[in-house]
Amino acid sequence: MTTTTLDIFNLLVDAGIDAEKAKPLAKEILTRTEAVETLATKNDLLAFKADMYKALLIQTGALVTIFASLYAIFG
């Protein structure tokens, strides 16, 4: 069963929150489907971290190559 804004609204009202206050709250709370589509998972973050380390290594290698070349030319 997917949670809808109306379900969330009803839960908030049943919990004792005024209907006028519950309406904007219900609209702002992510549904399970929205959360799956929007939020990053732990695996997503680990893959991103690995990609950043690869980029850092490539950038470091490029800088070392540039500095070595400059040293060879002007050293």
Buried (B, 14 or more C-beta within 10 A) or exposed (E): EEBEBEEBBBBBBEEEBEEEEBBEEBEEBEBEEEEEEEEEEEEEEEEEEEEEEEEEEEEEEEEEEEEEEEEEEEE
